Amino acid sequence: MYNTVYGSAVWDGGNTENKDWIMKYEFCCPTLFGLEGIVGDELRHSGGLEDVRVENGRVFFTGDEHTLVWANLWLRCAERVLIKVGEFPARTFEELFEGVYELPWLDYIEKDSAFPVKGYSLSSELHSIPDCQSIIKKAIVKSLSESYGVTWFEETGARCQVQFSIMNNIATLYLDTSGAGLHKRGYRANANEAPLRETLAAAMVKLSRYRGRGEFMDPFCGSGTIPIEAAMIAMNRAPGLSRSFDAEKWALVEPEIWRQERERALDLIYRDRVYEISGSDIDPDCVALSAENARKAGVEHTVRFTQQDACELRLQGREGTLICNPPYGERMMDVTSARKLLRRFGAIASRSPMKQYIISSDEKFEEFFGTRADKKRKLYNGMIRCNLFMYYQPPEKRKRFHSAGKGNFQRGNAQNHRKNYQKKHFSDGK
C-alpha cells in the first residue's frame, strides 16, 4: 500500500492488476477559539472519522472528495474547510519561494482558475504580509506556467483561494474549498445590531445537549440565530444545504458527488416531528426579521417567534432549555443599562427549573444575574472575549451571588477616609 500526504494518490489494496486509486487529502478547519473540541467531536461522531487532530483554533483530519463535500455541508461549528497543500521551513523569501514552487499546484488549479493569495505570519522572520503574498503568487505562477506552457493567466475561471500561515518560521499552504465562511448559511442576509455568529450559536446549542426534546427558548432572539440553529439541529438539517461552495466549481470534485451528498442530506431531515422551539424579543422588527430568516433557513414550521419583554416572561415551573445572548454593553446598550436589564431578568430566570446557557462578556455577569453559574466556558463572539454561563442544577441547588452590601461598602469608604486623613495630617514625612 502506498501512502503519501497532501492530496496524493493512495492505492487502497486489492488486485495489483486492477488498482483502485483514490485521492486522500489532509484538511484543516479553522474555528473560533473555544470551539475546537466541538468541531473535533462533529468530525468523529457525525463524520465517522478517526484521524482527527485538535489544536488551538483549528482541527485537522484526513479524507477523500466525499469527506470534503460532507464537511462543507454538515459541519455546524467550523469556519471553513481547507485542503492542506504542504508545509516547509521558511526563514527567507528564497526558502518561501522554493517551498511554494515545489508543491503540487497542478493537482488543484486549472489553467483558467483564479488563485488569489492571503494569509498571516506570527513569530517568524518573514513578517511582511504583502511581500509574502507576492512571493507565493510568483512561485505558484512559475509552477503552473511550466505545467501549462503559458506565461500569463487570465484567472477568469473558478476561484481557488490560496491561504498561507507562517508560524515560528514554518510555512503552511492551504486551498479554501468553502469560499464564504461556513457561518454564512444563506438565511441571514440581514441582522440586528449585535448578531451572533451562526457557528457560535450552533456550538451553544450543542453544549446544552439539546437535540429536539422538550421546550427550547431564546428570550433575546435578535435576528433569530439561536432558535434557528436549534431547529436545524433538532431536524437534522445540514447547515450548508442552502448555500454554494467554491469547490463545487473545481475539477477536483465530480459534480455527481455534490449531487449525491445533497440528496442524502435532504433524505436525512426529520420532517414528521413536532418541536417546541421559540424565540422572543421586545423589538417587533427583530421578531419580523427572525421569522423571515427562519423561512429562508427552511425551519419556519419548526420555530415560532413572538414579541415579548424577556423580564415579563413566566419561567417559574417551566422545564426545558433556555439559551440567549442578552445585551452586555459592547454593541447594544451601555454597560449600566445592560446590567439593569440583567438584574431584572436574573430575578425571574434564577427561579426557573429550565437549564440556562447565557453568553456574556461582562466579568460581573454573575453578580448582576444574582446566581453563580454551575459551570463557565470561555468563548469568543467575534473578537469579543465572553463566557458561556451554564445553569443546569435545580433552582434550589443554585448558589446565590452575595456581593458586598451597601453597609459594608460605606464602612470601607469610611475606613479609607480615616486612613487618608491620618496620613495627610499626622505623617512624620517618612
N, C-alpha and C positions, 0 to 999 in steps of 0.2 A: 504494500500500500504506500502510495506517495502522498506526502502532505507538506505543503509549504504555506506561508502565511500571506495575508494581504491580497485577497482576491485571486488566488492561484487555483489551477486545476487540481482536482482531487479524484483519484481513482478509488471508487468505493468497493473494491474487491471484485470477486466474481471471475468468470472465464476470461483469460487473457486475450482470447480471440474476439471477444465481444465486450470490450471495456465500456463500462457505464461512467462516463466522465461528468462530473458536476462541478459547479463553482462554489467554493467556500470563501466567505468574507469575514473579516473582523469588523464589528460595528461598535460605534460609540454613541451613547445617548447623553448629551449634557442635561443636567437637571438643575432646578432651583436648590439652593443649599437646604438641606434637611429632608429632601425627598429621595435621596439616592437609594435608601433601603427599600422604599415603597416600589420604585421602578424595578429594582432587583427582584422583588417578590412577584411583580407583574410578569417579568420575563420567565421566572422559574415556574410559577404556578399556572398562569394563564397561557404562557407560550410553550411550556413544557421543555424549556431549555436548561441544560446542565452547566455549560461552560459560561458562567456569568461571574463577572468580577466588579465589585462595587468600590469606587474611590470617591474622594471628595469632589462633589459637583459633577460627577459623570459615572456612567456604568458601561462596561464593555461586555460584549458577547459575540459569539460566532454563529454563522448560519449561511443559508443559501438565498436565492432570489425570493423564495416563498417567505423566508424569515423577514426579509426586507419589507415585503408588502404587508405582511401581518403586523409587524412592529409599527408601521406608519398608520395603519387602520385602527389598531387596538390599544396602543399604549396611551393611558389616560394622564400620566403624571410626568412623562418625559417631555423635553423641549424640542428635540429634533432626533432624527436618525441619520448618523454619519457613517460612511464607509471609511475605514482607516486604510489609506493607501500605502503609507510607510512611515518609518521613524529612523532617525540617524542623528549623530552628534553634529552640532553646527556652532562653532565659535567665531567663524569668519564668514564673510559673504561668499568667499570662494567655496568653502565647505557647504554652505547653504545651496549654492547654485549646483554644484556637482551632485549633492544628495538628491535634490529635486529632479535633476535631469535623469538620474538612473532609475527613477520609479516608472512603473508600467502604465503611463498615461493613455497609451493606445488602447488598453483594455476597457477604458471607460469613456473617453472623449471622442466624439465623432468629428469628422472633418469640418462640419458647419456649426458645431456646438459653441455656445457662449460659455466662457470659463473665467469669470471674474474671480479675484483673489481678495480675501480679507482674513484677519486674524489678530493675534496678540502675542506679546512677549513679556515674560516675567523672570526676574532674577537671572538674566542672561547677558552675554557680551553684546549680542545683537539686539538693540532696543529701539531702533528707529523703525516703526511700523511701515511708513511709506517706502523706505528703502527695501525692507524685507518683501513687501508686496511686489515691487518692481523686479527684484532678483528672481523671485519664484515664478512670476509671469514669464520672464525671459527664458528661464530654464524649461518651462513646460512648452513654450513656443518652439524652442530649439528641438526638443524631443519629438514633438508632433510634426515639425517641418521635415525632419529626416524620415519619419514614418510615412507621411502622406506625400512627400515630394513637392511641397509648396512652401512659399516664403511669407505668405500673407493669409490671415484667417479673417473672414468676414464676421464670424460669430453671430450669425442670424438664426441659428437653429435652437435646439433645446438648451436650456440653462443647466450648466453643471458648476455649481458654486464650489470653488476651492476654498477650504478653510485651513489655516495653519495655527499651531501653537508652538511657541518656543519657551520651554520651561527648564531652568537650570542647564541651559545650553544643549538641550535635546529638542530637535525639531520634529514635529509630527504633522503629517499632511492628511487631510480628510476631503471627502466629497459629500456635500449635503444632499441627501435624497429627498428631503421633505419640502424644501422651498420655504414657504411661510412657516413660522414656528407651529408646533403641534398644538399649542394652546389656542390657536385660531381654528376653531371647529367649523366655522362657517355660519354660525347662528347669531353672532353678536357683532353686527356691523356698527351698532350704536350702543353706548353705555352711559351710565350715570357719572357723577363727578369722581367717584373713587371706586372704580371697578376692581374686582378680584380676579386675578389670572385664572383661567379655567383649569389649568393643571394643578394649581394650588387648591382650588375648590374641590376638585376630584380627590386630591390627597386627603383633605379634611374629612370627606365622606368615608374614604377607605379606613382612616384611622378610627372613625367612630364604629366601624364594623357594621354599618347599616347596609343591608342587602335587599331591602324591599318589604320587610316585615314590620308592622306597627306604624305608628304615626311618625311623620318626619316634617319638621317645620323650620323656617327661617324667618324670624320677625323683623329683620332688617334687609330685605331681599335685594334692594337696589335694582340692578338690571336682571335679576333672577338667576345668576350664575350658579349658586349653590344648589337650589332646588332642581334646576335643570340637569346639573351633573349627577345629582342623586337619582333623578328619574332615569337617566341613561344607564347608570349602574344597575338600578333595580330591573330595568327592562333588558339588560344585557345588550344594549345597543352600542356598537362600535363608535367611538367618538370621531373617527375620521371619515365616516360614511358620506357626509355632506360636503366634502371638500376635495380638491385635487392635490397632487404632489408632483414635484419636479421630475422625479424618477419615472413617472408614467410616460414621459416622452423620450426616455432613454432607450437605446437599442439593447442595453444590458439586460432588461427585464421584458420578457414577452408580454404583449398586451393581454394574452389569454390568462396569464397568471393573475393580473389585476382583476380581470372579469370574474374569474373563479372565486377569488378571495372576497370580492364584494358580494357576490351572490351567496356565498357561505355565511358572511356576516349578516346579511338580511334574513337568512333562514334561522339564525340563532336568536333573533329577537323574541322576547316573551310578549306575545300580543294579546293573550287572553287572560291576563291577571289584572287585579284591581289594587290600586295603591292609595295610601293616604299621605300624599306629598303636597305641601302647601308653602307658599311664601306670602309675606305681607309687608307693607311699607306705609308710612304715614303720607308719602308723596304720591298722589294719583298718577302723575306722569311716570313714575317708576313702575307702578303696577301695570300700566298700559304697555310700557316698554318690555317688561318681563313676560307678559302674555304673548307679545309679538315674537320675542326671542324663543319662547317655548314652541311656538308654531314652526319657526324656522328649524329648530332642532328636532322636530318630529315627535315631541312629547306633550303636545298641547292637551291631549286627552288623559294624560297621566298626572299632571301637576296643575294646581289651581292657584290663582293669585288674588288677593283682596287688599283693600285699603284699610289699614288698622294702625293705631298707635301701639307700639310694642309695649309701652308701660301700662296699657289698659287691658292687656290680654289676660284671660283667666287660665292660668297654668297649673294652679293647685289641683292635684288629683289626676292630672293628665300624664300618661306614660308615653314613652316613645323617645325620639331623638331630636334634639334642637341644636342646630349649627348656625352660627351667624358671624357676621363681620360688622359690628357696630362702629359708628364714628369714634375715632380716638385722637382727633385733633391734628392729624397730619395733613389730610387733603380735604376733609369736611369738618366744619365747626372749628372753634378754637378749643384748646385743652380744657378750659374751665367749663364750657358748655357741654363738652363730651363727657366729662366726669359727673356732672349733674345728671345727665341722661343715664349714665351707667349706674349711678346710685339708685335712681328710681326703678330701673329695670331689674337690678340685682335684688331689690326688696321683694319682688314677686317671683323671680326665677329661682331664688335660693330655697323657696318653699315647695318647688315643684319636683316630683319624682322623675321627671324627664332627664335623660342623660344629656348633658350640655357640653358643647365644644365651641369655644368662643375665641376668636383670634384678635389680638390687640398688641400695639406697640407700646402701650402705656405701662411703664415699670411699676406704677402704683395701681394697676388694674384690680388686684385682689382687695386692696384697701377700700376702694370705692364700690366695687361689686358687693363687698361685705362678707365674702366667703373665700376661704383658702381652697385653691384647686387641689384635686386629688392627684393630679399629675400635670406637668408642663412640658411642652416640646417646642424647641426653638425652630422657627420657620422664617422665611423671608417673603414678604409681599412686595415683589419687585425689588427695589433697593432698600426697603424699609424692614429693619430687623423687628421681628414680632415673636410672641409666644402664643402657642395654642393652649388655652387653659381648659383642662378636661375635668368634668364633674360627672362621675358615674356612680358614686355612693348614694344610698338613700338620703333624703333630706335630713333625717335625724342624726346621721353619722357625719355630716359635713361640718367642718370646723369654721366657726365664725372668725372673721378677721377683727382683732381688737387693736385698734390704733391708740396712740397716746391721747388721752382725754383732754378736754379743754382746760380742766383744772390743773392737770399735770403740765400742760403747755404754758399756762400762766405762771405756775410756780417756777418752772425752768427759766422763764424770762426774768422773773424777779431775782432769782439767784444770780444769773448772769449780770444783771444790772448792778447788784451789790458788789460783785467781784470787780467790775469795771470801775465803779465809784472808788473802791478801796485802792486799786492800782493808781488811779489818777490823783487822789488826794493824800495817800499815806505811803506811797512808794518812796524808798530811800534812794532811788535813782540807779540801782544796780541792774 
